[in-house]
Amino acid sequence: MRVLFVCLGNICRSPLAEAIFQSKVSRLDLADRFFVDSCGTSNYNLGCEPDPRTAANAKKNGVSVHHIARQLEPEDFAAFDKILVMDRRNLREAMSVSDERHHSKISLLRDFDPFGSGDVPDPYYGTEKDFQAVFEILDRTVDNLLSDLQKRKTSS
């Protein structure tokens, strides 16, 4: 299964979600069942590494982030099975640039959050506390996402 995480600039939330997902599937010995990537709806940070605060926070939580920012492309909608966006703005953007036949693949990541749906807040202008809060949201949400994807895989 091919999973894509999408945020605005692809340097904070989506590369962290990608890294957390990759870490979890590796620990569960499921890495060969998933291809995971991330991107941004904007072209602000093309070619950049993740924000240093994101990388430091991930490391503090035992996760390594290795990614080069890229922009969401029309080909991504056909190439990925599940496209998970961080907030409603990115959801609107993804829906507006994708063919209608791919809309069922696109959802808010926090639709899988056991604490409730909504946006993953952008920590870019925040503090270390904000980066930690985002890590915790993504960590628990990716757990539920992974569980859901495994259930779908076994029932199909």
LUMLOTI-805739 format. One record per residue: residue number from 1; residue in one letter; x, y, z of N, C-alpha, C in turn. Coordinates in nm, 4 decimals, always signed. Last residue first. Layout:
N
SITE    nr   rest         nu         nv         nw        cau        cav        caw         cu         cv         cw
SITE   NUM      A          X          Y          Z          X          Y          Z          X          Y          Z
...
# end
This chain:
156
SITE    nr   rest         nu         nv         nw        cau        cav        caw         cu         cv         cw
SITE   156      S    -0.9772    -0.7387    +0.2513    -0.9937    -0.7314    +0.1048    -0.9356    -0.8500    +0.0343
SITE   155      S    -0.9214    -0.7622    +0.5162    -1.0604    -0.7862    +0.4768    -1.0807    -0.7808    +0.3259
SITE   154      T    -0.6537    -0.6986    +0.5370    -0.6929    -0.8360    +0.5655    -0.8347    -0.8665    +0.5240
SITE   153      K    -0.6638    -0.4251    +0.4693    -0.5799    -0.5161    +0.3899    -0.6253    -0.6611    +0.4114
SITE   152      R    -0.8196    -0.3180    +0.6711    -0.8679    -0.3120    +0.5319    -0.7932    -0.4124    +0.4452
SITE   151      K    -0.6472    -0.3614    +0.8875    -0.7781    -0.4241    +0.8839    -0.8332    -0.4288    +0.7429
SITE   150      Q    -0.4327    -0.1952    +0.8146    -0.4109    -0.3396    +0.8274    -0.5431    -0.4149    +0.8239
SITE   149      L    -0.5552    +0.0543    +0.8248    -0.5025    +0.0057    +0.6967    -0.4786    -0.1445    +0.7000
SITE   148      D    -0.6156    +0.0696    +1.1016    -0.7223    +0.0721    +1.0015    -0.6740    +0.0155    +0.8677
SITE   147      S    -0.3551    +0.0713    +1.2088    -0.4497    -0.0341    +1.2463    -0.5626    -0.0442    +1.1431
SITE   146      L    -0.2641    +0.3096    +1.0971    -0.1989    +0.1830    +1.0641    -0.2897    +0.0647    +1.0961
SITE   145      L    -0.4369    +0.4925    +1.2238    -0.4322    +0.4801    +1.0779    -0.3750    +0.3455    +1.0381
SITE   144      N    -0.3638    +0.4604    +1.4928    -0.4990    +0.4247    +1.4475    -0.5061    +0.4072    +1.2967
SITE   143      D    -0.0931    +0.5488    +1.4762    -0.1275    +0.4169    +1.5314    -0.2643    +0.3718    +1.4811
SITE   142      V    -0.1297    +0.8078    +1.3815    -0.0676    +0.7096    +1.2925    -0.0924    +0.5681    +1.3446
SITE   141      T    -0.2333    +0.9198    +1.6148    -0.3170    +0.9119    +1.4959    -0.2614    +0.8108    +1.3967
SITE   140      R    -0.0226    +0.9166    +1.7951    -0.1435    +0.8384    +1.8259    -0.2314    +0.8196    +1.7020
SITE   139      D    +0.1632    +1.0779    +1.6460    +0.1982    +0.9457    +1.6963    +0.0732    +0.8614    +1.7225
SITE   138      L    +0.0335    +1.3228    +1.5983    +0.0695    +1.2352    +1.4864    +0.0972    +1.0935    +1.5334
SITE   137      I    +0.0067    +1.4195    +1.8634    -0.1105    +1.4017    +1.7762    -0.0787    +1.3017    +1.6662
SITE   136      E    +0.2786    +1.4288    +1.9390    +0.1843    +1.3424    +2.0107    +0.0569    +1.3169    +1.9299
SITE   135      F    +0.3810    +1.6201    +1.7582    +0.4348    +1.4831    +1.7608    +0.3335    +1.3895    +1.8259
SITE   134      V    +0.2309    +1.8425    +1.8377    +0.2109    +1.7858    +1.7036    +0.2647    +1.6435    +1.6988
SITE   133      A    +0.3440    +1.8806    +2.0913    +0.1998    +1.8535    +2.0787    +0.1689    +1.7915    +1.9429
SITE   132      Q    +0.6074    +1.9406    +2.0178    +0.5789    +1.8189    +2.0941    +0.4313    +1.7820    +2.0843
SITE   131      F    +0.5682    +2.1847    +1.8912    +0.6240    +2.0732    +1.8137    +0.5973    +1.9409    +1.8853
SITE   130      D    +0.4745    +2.3321    +2.1109    +0.3871    +2.3113    +1.9954    +0.4365    +2.1951    +1.9089
SITE   129      K    +0.7030    +2.3345    +2.2725    +0.5789    +2.2739    +2.3242    +0.4821    +2.2432    +2.2087
SITE   128      E    +0.8748    +2.4871    +2.1217    +0.9028    +2.3435    +2.1354    +0.7792    +2.2701    +2.1862
SITE   127      T    +0.6399    +2.7125    +1.9549    +0.7494    +2.6799    +2.0452    +0.7747    +2.5288    +2.0437
SITE   126      G    +0.5468    +2.8300    +1.6229    +0.5292    +2.7997    +1.7641    +0.6581    +2.7710    +1.8384
SITE   125      Y    +0.5331    +2.8486    +1.3555    +0.5539    +2.9739    +1.4275    +0.5434    +2.9551    +1.5791
SITE   124      Y    +0.4974    +2.5690    +1.2954    +0.6069    +2.6473    +1.2391    +0.6356    +2.7757    +1.3168
SITE   123      P    +0.3057    +2.3825    +1.3610    +0.3887    +2.4343    +1.4695    +0.4925    +2.5372    +1.4241
SITE   122      D    -0.0229    +2.3637    +1.2681    +0.1094    +2.3882    +1.2120    +0.1969    +2.4505    +1.3212
SITE   121      P    -0.2359    +2.1046    +1.3956    -0.1893    +2.2430    +1.3939    -0.0475    +2.2547    +1.3381
SITE   120      V    -0.4370    +1.9084    +1.2143    -0.3094    +1.8986    +1.2845    -0.2525    +2.0403    +1.2808
SITE   119      D    -0.7920    +1.9569    +1.2532    -0.6645    +1.9873    +1.1884    -0.5473    +1.9490    +1.2773
SITE   118      G    -1.0177    +1.6852    +1.3178    -0.9835    +1.8259    +1.3069    -0.8515    +1.8420    +1.2358
SITE   117      S    -1.1444    +1.4356    +1.5511    -1.0961    +1.4836    +1.4219    -1.0680    +1.6328    +1.4275
SITE   116      G    -1.0327    +1.2660    +1.8513    -1.1241    +1.3488    +1.7736    -1.0610    +1.4042    +1.6483
SITE   115      F    -0.8694    +1.0880    +1.9705    -0.9144    +1.1993    +2.0536    -1.0063    +1.2943    +1.9775
SITE   114      P    -0.7889    +0.9091    +1.7758    -0.8834    +0.8608    +1.8766    -0.9367    +0.9714    +1.9677
SITE   113      D    -0.7729    +1.0087    +1.4435    -0.7285    +1.0428    +1.5787    -0.8304    +0.9930    +1.6810
SITE   112      F    -0.8490    +0.9852    +1.1838    -0.8051    +0.8625    +1.2504    -0.7605    +0.8866    +1.3950
SITE   111      D    -0.8890    +1.2345    +1.1012    -1.0076    +1.1491    +1.0993    -0.9769    +1.0164    +1.1682
SITE   110      R    -0.6410    +1.3487    +1.0849    -0.7015    +1.3378    +1.2181    -0.8387    +1.2722    +1.2175
SITE   109      L    -0.5944    +1.3565    +0.8099    -0.5256    +1.2565    +0.8921    -0.5953    +1.2386    +1.0261
SITE   108      L    -0.8590    +1.3867    +0.5857    -0.7837    +1.4501    +0.6933    -0.7195    +1.3405    +0.7778
SITE   107      S    -0.8146    +1.2234    +0.2656    -0.8865    +1.2525    +0.3902    -0.7966    +1.3290    +0.4863
SITE   106      I    -0.8479    +1.0720    -0.0477    -0.7987    +1.1880    +0.0257    -0.8818    +1.2083    +0.1516
SITE   105      K    -0.9690    +0.8801    -0.1976    -0.8386    +0.8468    -0.1389    -0.7902    +0.9528    -0.0412
SITE   104      S    -1.1892    +0.9949    -0.3125    -1.2122    +0.8995    -0.2032    -1.0822    +0.8570    -0.1349
SITE   103      H    -1.0857    +1.1448    -0.5260    -1.1272    +1.2125    -0.4031    -1.1471    +1.1165    -0.2863
SITE   102      H    -1.0287    +1.0413    -0.7714    -0.9318    +1.0157    -0.6645    -0.9741    +1.0745    -0.5304
SITE   101      R    -1.2205    +1.1277    -0.9467    -1.2141    +0.9829    -0.9221    -1.1162    +0.9471    -0.8107
SITE   100      E    -1.1697    +1.4015    -0.9786    -1.2756    +1.3573    -0.8877    -1.2690    +1.2081    -0.8554
SITE    99      D    -0.8269    +1.4839    -0.9757    -0.9413    +1.4367    -1.0513    -1.0432    +1.3798    -0.9524
SITE    98      S    -0.7023    +1.7570    -0.7788    -0.7103    +1.6154    -0.8153    -0.8351    +1.5886    -0.8988
SITE    97      V    -0.7079    +2.0152    -0.6951    -0.6118    +1.9833    -0.8010    -0.6162    +1.8368    -0.8442
SITE    96      S    -0.9007    +2.0237    -0.4961    -0.9152    +2.1118    -0.6123    -0.8200    +2.0763    -0.7260
SITE    95      M    -0.8107    +1.8465    -0.3015    -0.9336    +1.8153    -0.3750    -0.9440    +1.8983    -0.5027
SITE    94      A    -0.5866    +1.9887    -0.2109    -0.5708    +1.8566    -0.2728    -0.6940    +1.8197    -0.3552
SITE    93      E    -0.7136    +2.2219    -0.1069    -0.6143    +2.2313    -0.2143    -0.5995    +2.0974    -0.2865
SITE    92      R    -0.8751    +2.1138    +0.0966    -0.9358    +2.1876    -0.0145    -0.8407    +2.1942    -0.1342
SITE    91      L    -0.6670    +2.0040    +0.2548    -0.7719    +1.9188    +0.1993    -0.8379    +1.9866    +0.0796
SITE    90      N    -0.5277    +2.2272    +0.3349    -0.4610    +2.1315    +0.2465    -0.5603    +2.0354    +0.1829
SITE    89      R    -0.7315    +2.3349    +0.4952    -0.6763    +2.4128    +0.3833    -0.6076    +2.3194    +0.2835
SITE    88      R    -0.7669    +2.1395    +0.6904    -0.8740    +2.1642    +0.5929    -0.8248    +2.2446    +0.4723
SITE    87      D    -0.4615    +1.9454    +0.7326    -0.5642    +2.0414    +0.7732    -0.6624    +2.0664    +0.6588
SITE    86      M    -0.3037    +1.7315    +0.6441    -0.2930    +1.7764    +0.7829    -0.4030    +1.8722    +0.8270
SITE    85      V    -0.4097    +1.4422    +0.4567    -0.3713    +1.5831    +0.4666    -0.3822    +1.6295    +0.6117
SITE    84      L    -0.3266    +1.1534    +0.2991    -0.3700    +1.2069    +0.4274    -0.3174    +1.3482    +0.4455
SITE    83      I    -0.4144    +0.9230    +0.0737    -0.3534    +1.0552    +0.0804    -0.4124    +1.1260    +0.2017
SITE    82      K    -0.3640    +0.6016    -0.0420    -0.4212    +0.6809    +0.0670    -0.3431    +0.8109    +0.0764
SITE    81      D    -0.2398    +0.5126    -0.2705    -0.3671    +0.4517    -0.2318    -0.4409    +0.5340    -0.1274
SITE    80      F    -0.0757    +0.6959    -0.5329    -0.0928    +0.6605    -0.3919    -0.2328    +0.6075    -0.3648
SITE    79      A    -0.0821    +0.7574    -0.8065    +0.0265    +0.6731    -0.7555    +0.0049    +0.6247    -0.6123
SITE    78      A    -0.2859    +0.9338    -0.8583    -0.2960    +0.7987    -0.9144    -0.1960    +0.7043    -0.8491
SITE    77      F    -0.1891    +1.1523    -0.7167    -0.3243    +1.1041    -0.6904    -0.3480    +0.9646    -0.7478
SITE    76      D    +0.0615    +1.2141    -0.8179    +0.0506    +1.1541    -0.6842    -0.0862    +1.0934    -0.6600
SITE    75      E    +0.0361    +1.3537    -1.0537    +0.0633    +1.2099    -1.0619    +0.0471    +1.1395    -0.9271
SITE    74      P    +0.0157    +1.6225    -0.9710    -0.1028    +1.5513    -1.0208    -0.0841    +1.3989    -1.0251
SITE    73      E    +0.2017    +1.6658    -0.6628    +0.1929    +1.6658    -0.8089    +0.0691    +1.5896    -0.8545
SITE    72      L    +0.3187    +1.8548    -0.3936    +0.2157    +1.7638    -0.4416    +0.2021    +1.7784    -0.5923
SITE    71      Q    +0.6698    +1.9176    -0.3751    +0.5325    +1.9660    -0.3889    +0.4416    +1.8540    -0.4390
SITE    70      R    +0.9112    +1.8336    -0.1212    +0.8627    +1.8364    -0.2585    +0.7180    +1.8824    -0.2582
SITE    69      A    +1.1959    +1.8137    +0.0890    +1.0633    +1.8684    +0.0588    +1.0351    +1.8695    -0.0907
SITE    68      I    +1.3400    +1.5194    +0.1798    +1.3647    +1.6414    +0.1039    +1.2281    +1.6902    +0.0556
SITE    67      H    +1.4096    +1.3474    +0.4849    +1.3193    +1.3809    +0.3753    +1.3685    +1.5074    +0.3063
SITE    66      H    +1.4140    +1.1817    +0.7694    +1.5010    +1.1997    +0.6525    +1.4108    +1.2249    +0.5324
SITE    65      V    +1.4026    +1.1601    +1.1089    +1.3342    +1.2208    +0.9946    +1.4369    +1.2443    +0.8845
SITE    64      S    +1.3697    +0.9124    +1.3542    +1.4590    +0.9830    +1.2621    +1.3795    +1.0338    +1.1425
SITE    63      V    +1.2563    +0.9048    +1.6880    +1.2232    +0.8886    +1.5460    +1.3218    +0.9695    +1.4631
SITE    62      G    +1.2638    +0.9555    +1.9634    +1.3111    +0.8274    +1.9115    +1.2808    +0.8003    +1.7658
SITE    61      N    +1.2038    +1.2057    +2.0535    +1.0999    +1.1037    +2.0687    +1.1372    +0.9704    +2.0036
SITE    60      K    +1.4239    +1.3493    +1.9778    +1.3926    +1.3429    +2.1211    +1.2916    +1.2317    +2.1502
SITE    59      K    +1.3813    +1.3329    +1.7006    +1.4946    +1.2621    +1.7622    +1.4713    +1.2441    +1.9123
SITE    58      A    +1.1622    +1.5069    +1.6761    +1.1497    +1.3664    +1.6382    +1.2589    +1.2839    +1.7061
SITE    57      N    +1.2815    +1.7458    +1.7579    +1.1710    +1.6904    +1.8338    +1.1526    +1.5421    +1.8030
SITE    56      A    +1.4723    +1.7792    +1.5543    +1.5153    +1.7686    +1.6946    +1.4059    +1.7060    +1.7802
SITE    55      A    +1.3067    +1.7977    +1.3266    +1.4069    +1.6906    +1.3365    +1.4504    +1.6696    +1.4817
SITE    54      T    +1.1649    +2.0310    +1.3911    +1.0934    +1.9043    +1.3691    +1.1890    +1.7877    +1.3868
SITE    53      R    +1.3715    +2.2145    +1.3998    +1.2928    +2.1905    +1.5217    +1.2125    +2.0613    +1.5109
SITE    52      P    +1.4624    +2.2177    +1.1336    +1.5490    +2.1635    +1.2397    +1.4751    +2.1360    +1.3708
SITE    51      D    +1.2368    +2.1063    +0.8873    +1.2688    +2.2125    +0.9822    +1.3546    +2.1523    +1.0948
SITE    50      P    +1.3793    +1.8774    +0.6453    +1.2796    +1.9162    +0.7448    +1.3305    +2.0291    +0.8351
SITE    49      E    +1.5491    +2.0300    +0.3608    +1.5344    +1.9260    +0.4619    +1.4268    +1.9697    +0.5603
SITE    48      C    +1.4306    +2.1434    +0.0375    +1.4799    +2.1655    +0.1743    +1.4632    +2.0404    +0.2604
SITE    47      G    +1.3124    +2.1150    -0.2104    +1.4527    +2.0769    -0.1960    +1.5105    +2.0937    -0.0570
SITE    46      L    +1.0797    +2.3721    -0.1589    +1.1275    +2.2658    -0.2470    +1.2767    +2.2416    -0.2280
SITE    45      N    +0.9232    +2.5373    +0.0017    +1.0457    +2.4772    +0.0565    +1.1057    +2.3681    -0.0311
SITE    44      Y    +0.6943    +2.6397    -0.1362    +0.7774    +2.7247    -0.0507    +0.9156    +2.6665    -0.0202
SITE    43      N    +0.4943    +2.5442    -0.2916    +0.6308    +2.5265    -0.3430    +0.7314    +2.6056    -0.2593
SITE    42      S    +0.2286    +2.3610    -0.1223    +0.2965    +2.4810    -0.1714    +0.4344    +2.4460    -0.2279
SITE    41      T    +0.1537    +2.1174    -0.0299    +0.0703    +2.1756    -0.1349    +0.1357    +2.2998    -0.1944
SITE    40      G    +0.4162    +1.8738    +0.0118    +0.3428    +1.9935    +0.0508    +0.2576    +2.0443    -0.0636
SITE    39      C    +0.4637    +1.5283    +0.1117    +0.4821    +1.6434    +0.0228    +0.4019    +1.7600    +0.0770
SITE    38      S    +0.5897    +1.1953    +0.1684    +0.5189    +1.3166    +0.2089    +0.5494    +1.4274    +0.1096
SITE    37      D    +0.5477    +0.8380    +0.1771    +0.6144    +0.9588    +0.1315    +0.5365    +1.0769    +0.1883
SITE    36      V    +0.5807    +0.4833    +0.1811    +0.5311    +0.6058    +0.2435    +0.6148    +0.7244    +0.1970
SITE    35      F    +0.4700    +0.1706    +0.1114    +0.5582    +0.2755    +0.0608    +0.4990    +0.4043    +0.1145
SITE    34      F    +0.4403    -0.1415    +0.2814    +0.4035    -0.0013    +0.2657    +0.5134    +0.0775    +0.1968
SITE    33      R    +0.5377    -0.3908    +0.3200    +0.3974    -0.3796    +0.2782    +0.3545    -0.2372    +0.2474
SITE    32      D    +0.7887    -0.3806    +0.4247    +0.7772    -0.4263    +0.2862    +0.6341    -0.4164    +0.2333
SITE    31      A    +0.7444    -0.3113    +0.6914    +0.7976    -0.2105    +0.5990    +0.7831    -0.2519    +0.4532
SITE    30      L    +0.6638    -0.4613    +0.9001    +0.5666    -0.4444    +0.7920    +0.6175    -0.3503    +0.6830
SITE    29      D    +0.7711    -0.4962    +1.1564    +0.8180    -0.5792    +1.0454    +0.7186    -0.5799    +0.9289
SITE    28      L    +0.7158    -0.3099    +1.3400    +0.6190    -0.4194    +1.3281    +0.6557    -0.5183    +1.2172
SITE    27      R    +0.9186    -0.1274    +1.2957    +0.9157    -0.1997    +1.4233    +0.8222    -0.3197    +1.4188
SITE    26      S    +0.8301    -0.0328    +1.0439    +0.9588    -0.1040    +1.0568    +0.9611    -0.1860    +1.1846
SITE    25      V    +0.5970    +0.0969    +1.1086    +0.5885    -0.0218    +1.0224    +0.7191    -0.1012    +1.0266
SITE    24      K    +0.7040    +0.3032    +1.2742    +0.6089    +0.2046    +1.3268    +0.6015    +0.0797    +1.2387
SITE    23      S    +0.8674    +0.4471    +1.0979    +0.9227    +0.3886    +1.2196    +0.8327    +0.2777    +1.2735
SITE    22      Q    +0.6778    +0.5351    +0.9100    +0.7868    +0.4458    +0.8689    +0.8489    +0.3754    +0.9895
SITE    21      F    +0.5246    +0.7048    +1.0756    +0.4631    +0.5893    +1.0088    +0.5705    +0.4874    +0.9720
SITE    20      I    +0.7203    +0.8955    +1.1425    +0.6540    +0.8172    +1.2473    +0.5929    +0.6911    +1.1879
SITE    19      A    +0.7812    +0.9964    +0.8856    +0.8852    +0.9315    +0.9670    +0.8245    +0.8456    +1.0775
SITE    18      E    +0.5326    +1.1053    +0.8067    +0.5992    +1.0027    +0.7258    +0.7000    +0.9254    +0.8101
SITE    17      A    +0.5026    +1.2983    +1.0067    +0.4052    +1.1888    +0.9956    +0.4644    +1.0731    +0.9155
SITE    16      L    +0.7214    +1.4604    +0.9354    +0.7179    +1.3952    +1.0665    +0.6194    +1.2787    +1.0654
SITE    15      P    +0.6496    +1.5522    +0.6853    +0.7663    +1.4644    +0.6954    +0.7745    +1.3948    +0.8313
SITE    14      S    +0.4069    +1.6962    +0.7672    +0.4004    +1.5774    +0.6807    +0.5287    +1.4937    +0.6829
SITE    13      R    +0.4996    +1.9065    +0.9543    +0.4021    +1.8027    +0.9869    +0.4093    +1.6793    +0.8984
SITE    12      C    +0.7525    +2.0348    +0.8243    +0.7187    +2.0118    +0.9652    +0.6273    +1.8900    +0.9811
SITE    11      I    +0.7884    +2.0581    +0.5532    +0.9091    +2.0607    +0.6364    +0.8791    +2.0371    +0.7849
SITE    10      N    +0.5821    +2.0973    +0.3690    +0.6546    +1.9705    +0.3690    +0.7872    +1.9785    +0.4449
SITE     9      G    +0.4048    +2.3119    +0.3645    +0.5407    +2.3322    +0.3146    +0.6285    +2.2094    +0.3124
SITE     8      L    +0.1417    +2.1880    +0.4254    +0.1622    +2.3067    +0.3431    +0.3023    +2.3111    +0.2823
SITE     7      C    +0.1126    +1.8307    +0.3871    +0.0908    +1.9539    +0.4633    +0.1180    +2.0720    +0.3710
SITE     6      V    +0.0423    +1.4886    +0.3532    +0.0483    +1.6193    +0.2876    +0.0239    +1.7312    +0.3888
SITE     5      F    +0.1511    +1.1583    +0.2968    +0.1136    +1.2593    +0.3949    +0.1376    +1.3968    +0.3342
SITE     4      L    +0.0579    +0.8632    +0.1359    +0.1175    +0.9951    +0.1200    +0.0613    +1.0898    +0.2260
SITE     3      V    +0.1163    +0.5219    +0.0806    +0.0565    +0.6219    +0.1685    +0.1329    +0.7534    +0.1536
SITE     2      R    +0.0459    +0.2221    -0.0750    +0.1214    +0.3471    -0.0895    +0.0467    +0.4596    -0.0162
SITE     1      M    +0.0841    -0.1175    +0.0000    +0.0000    +0.0000    +0.0000    +0.0890    +0.1244    +0.0000
# end
